[in-house]
Amino acid sequence: MDLLKRLQSAADQGRNLLLDRELRIGITGLSRGGKTALITSLVNTVCSFGDEDAASRLSRFPSFEKAGICYGGLAPARDLSVAAFPYRNAMDSLTSEPPAWPEPTDGVSEIRLEIRYRDDRWLRKGQMRSLYLDIWDYPGEWLLDLMLLDLSYEEFSAAIAAQATKVRQVADASIWQSAVSELDPLSPPDERALAAAVEAYTAWLRACKEAGLAMVVPGRFVLPGNLAGALLLQFVPWTGVPVSDHDAGSLYACLKTRYNAYREQVVRKFYRECFSKIDRQIVIIDCLQALMGGKETFMDINDTFQVLLENFNYGASSWWNRLFSPKIDKVVFAASKCDRITYDEHHHLLSLLKSMVSLAVGQARADGAHCEYLVLSAIRAANCVTAEIRGQKHQVLVSADPSVKPFYPGSVPEIWTRENMDFFQKYFRFVKLPPPALSPGQPIPELNLDVLLEYLIGDKL
């Protein structure tokens, strides 16, 4: 019976793909980039499609009225073996008293949405049709592991050694490097000594994460999920004298075996579940936090996205490859949390985003994908208003929190230079704001989500 159900599910999925009734959206973002907030806001917006004022709230989503959308809501899960994205919990947090930001997820989850609209094709003109959206969520800490798919153990070790040198002013690697140097690669594994080295390496990864660095690999070391305590996580990069010859029972062979098992059993499985079949992609980057972190952090995030996006399959889509070799035909690069700056600074943020991802965008376009840029706030925590200050009008931000007085956060550089970053860090006011107070059933306030929806799904309606 289970086999018949799986076959029926596969047949339904294939039919939906052929008829263009299913769109698989991948949201790619690093830890703390705003990925969970974006998914929550997207789901909330789609679920409000049946409201009377939906069209006026989504004025830059012209396909909404053109297609005659009449309904949006949650649909039954496509894969019952995957945890459901905790949308209800996220909304409970936002509507609580006081409101709280949704908790980041600690595992892979999925949510499926259904949009009903009027079919304008001549054979079915006027009939209702459904478009299904599948959205995956995962911890941002696991994302960078995708780079390991193409790296041998030796290449992984060399990459980490280079990273440790590059960020030494931010996170000192000397403790774990010293612990690794005391291990004998040719002797049988000393599990106690190895565990101490792993613990020191994990502490360094956590320090990198706290400093805002993106290159935190393997990601499961800082957020193990269901792998806590597993031998798969008991390895370290080898940064000592290169080992060219070793026995099968040696420590070095053990490290390679565990690394390869992690890459194949954990990372490749993660890639298959979340990314191998996506049709369209949203890449979200917290540019403001990258600037606030300093030169090492900014460069690290910049380099990271260049390496990361090499693991995705971009190109023009057709019915054939949608079934057998899915390609990402549209990509949105979005600078998140744009509600932290005034409207007149949005074009600067957009320019900064373009400068950060220009190489990655060039490669995606060369492969045949269409790319766009966007500034975005998934859950708007501040409103931009015009205030008169000393006889002159200025844009300022107003928080929903009455204890926070209206303020001007500062300007955003259009491109990164050391001088621009130093000025930003010195003068930009990065205020930690609470989420907006919401009543149950009230749509989440956002910025530019209607523009995002038009680009992502407008041509499918």
Secondary structure as the mmCIF struct_conf table of DSSP 4:
data_model
#
loop_
_struct_conf.conf_type_id
_struct_conf.id
_struct_conf.beg_label_comp_id
_struct_conf.beg_label_asym_id
_struct_conf.beg_label_seq_id
_struct_conf.end_label_comp_id
_struct_conf.end_label_asym_id
_struct_conf.end_label_seq_id
HELX_RH_AL_P HELX_RH_AL_P1 ASP A 2 LEU A 18
TURN_TY1_P TURN_TY1_P1 LEU A 19 ASP A 20
STRN STRN1 GLU A 22 GLY A 29
TURN_TY1_P TURN_TY1_P2 SER A 31 ARG A 32
BEND BEND1 GLY A 33 GLY A 34
HELX_RH_AL_P HELX_RH_AL_P2 LYS A 35 CYS A 47
TURN_TY1_P TURN_TY1_P3 SER A 48 GLY A 50
BEND BEND2 ASP A 51 ASP A 51
TURN_TY1_P TURN_TY1_P4 GLU A 52 ASP A 53
HELX_RH_AL_P HELX_RH_AL_P3 ALA A 54 ARG A 57
TURN_TY1_P TURN_TY1_P5 LEU A 58 ARG A 60
TURN_TY1_P TURN_TY1_P6 PRO A 62 PRO A 62
HELX_RH_AL_P HELX_RH_AL_P4 SER A 63 LYS A 66
TURN_TY1_P TURN_TY1_P7 ALA A 67 GLY A 68
STRN STRN2 TYR A 71 LEU A 74
BEND BEND3 ARG A 78 ARG A 78
TURN_TY1_P TURN_TY1_P8 LEU A 80 SER A 81
BEND BEND4 VAL A 82 VAL A 82
STRN STRN3 ALA A 83 ALA A 84
HELX_LH_PP_P HELX_LH_PP_P1 PHE A 85 PHE A 85
HELX_RH_AL_P HELX_RH_AL_P5 TYR A 87 LEU A 94
TURN_TY1_P TURN_TY1_P9 THR A 95 THR A 95
BEND BEND5 SER A 96 PRO A 98
HELX_LH_PP_P HELX_LH_PP_P2 TRP A 101 THR A 105
BEND BEND6 ASP A 106 GLY A 107
STRN STRN4 SER A 109 ARG A 118
BEND BEND7 ARG A 121 ARG A 121
TURN_TY1_P TURN_TY1_P10 TRP A 122 LEU A 123
BEND BEND8 ARG A 124 ARG A 124
TURN_TY1_P TURN_TY1_P11 LYS A 125 GLY A 126
STRN STRN5 MET A 128 ASP A 137
HELX_RH_3T_P HELX_RH_3T_P1 GLY A 140 ASP A 150
HELX_RH_AL_P HELX_RH_AL_P6 TYR A 153 LYS A 166
TURN_TY1_P TURN_TY1_P12 VAL A 167 VAL A 170
BEND BEND9 ALA A 171 ALA A 171
HELX_RH_AL_P HELX_RH_AL_P7 SER A 174 SER A 181
TURN_TY1_P TURN_TY1_P13 GLU A 182 GLU A 182
BEND BEND10 LEU A 183 LEU A 183
TURN_TY1_P TURN_TY1_P14 PRO A 185 LEU A 186
BEND BEND11 SER A 187 SER A 187
HELX_LH_PP_P HELX_LH_PP_P3 PRO A 188 PRO A 189
HELX_RH_AL_P HELX_RH_AL_P8 GLU A 191 GLU A 210
TURN_TY1_P TURN_TY1_P15 ALA A 211 GLY A 212
BEND BEND12 ALA A 214 ALA A 214
BEND BEND13 PRO A 218 PRO A 218
HELX_RH_3T_P HELX_RH_3T_P2 GLY A 219 PHE A 221
TURN_TY1_P TURN_TY1_P16 VAL A 222 VAL A 222
BEND BEND14 LEU A 223 LEU A 223
HELX_RH_3T_P HELX_RH_3T_P3 GLY A 225 LEU A 227
TURN_TY1_P TURN_TY1_P17 ALA A 228 GLY A 229
HELX_RH_3T_P HELX_RH_3T_P4 LEU A 231 LEU A 233
BEND BEND15 GLY A 240 VAL A 241
TURN_TY1_P TURN_TY1_P18 ALA A 248 GLY A 249
BEND BEND16 SER A 250 SER A 250
HELX_RH_AL_P HELX_RH_AL_P9 LEU A 251 ALA A 261
HELX_RH_PI_P HELX_RH_PI_P1 TYR A 262 VAL A 267
HELX_RH_AL_P HELX_RH_AL_P10 ARG A 268 CYS A 274
TURN_TY1_P TURN_TY1_P19 PHE A 275 LYS A 277
BEND BEND17 ASP A 279 ASP A 279
STRN STRN6 ARG A 280 ILE A 285
HELX_RH_AL_P HELX_RH_AL_P11 CYS A 287 GLY A 293
HELX_RH_AL_P HELX_RH_AL_P12 LYS A 295 LEU A 308
HELX_RH_3T_P HELX_RH_3T_P5 LEU A 309 ASN A 311
BEND BEND18 PHE A 312 PHE A 312
STRN STRN7 TYR A 314 TYR A 314
BEND BEND19 GLY A 315 GLY A 315
HELX_RH_AL_P HELX_RH_AL_P13 TRP A 319 PHE A 324
BEND BEND20 SER A 325 SER A 325
STRN STRN8 ILE A 328 ILE A 328
STRN STRN9 LYS A 330 ALA A 335
HELX_RH_3T_P HELX_RH_3T_P6 CYS A 338 ARG A 340
BEND BEND21 ILE A 341 ILE A 341
HELX_RH_3T_P HELX_RH_3T_P7 TYR A 343 GLU A 345
HELX_RH_AL_P HELX_RH_AL_P14 HIS A 346 ALA A 366
TURN_TY1_P TURN_TY1_P20 ASP A 367 GLY A 368
STRN STRN10 HIS A 370 VAL A 375
STRN STRN11 SER A 377 SER A 377
BEND BEND22 ALA A 378 ILE A 379
STRN STRN12 ALA A 382 ILE A 389
TURN_TY1_P TURN_TY1_P21 ARG A 390 GLY A 391
STRN STRN13 GLN A 392 SER A 399
BEND BEND23 ALA A 400 ASP A 401
TURN_TY1_P TURN_TY1_P22 PRO A 402 SER A 403
BEND BEND24 VAL A 404 VAL A 404
STRN STRN14 PHE A 407 PHE A 407
BEND BEND25 GLU A 414 ILE A 415
HELX_RH_AL_P HELX_RH_AL_P15 ARG A 418 TYR A 427
HELX_LH_PP_P HELX_LH_PP_P4 PRO A 434 ALA A 437
TURN_TY1_P TURN_TY1_P23 PRO A 440 GLY A 441
HELX_LH_PP_P HELX_LH_PP_P5 GLN A 442 PRO A 445
STRN STRN15 LEU A 447 LEU A 447
BEND BEND26 ASN A 448 ASN A 448
HELX_RH_AL_P HELX_RH_AL_P16 LEU A 449 ILE A 457
HELX_RH_3T_P HELX_RH_3T_P8 GLY A 458 LYS A 460
#
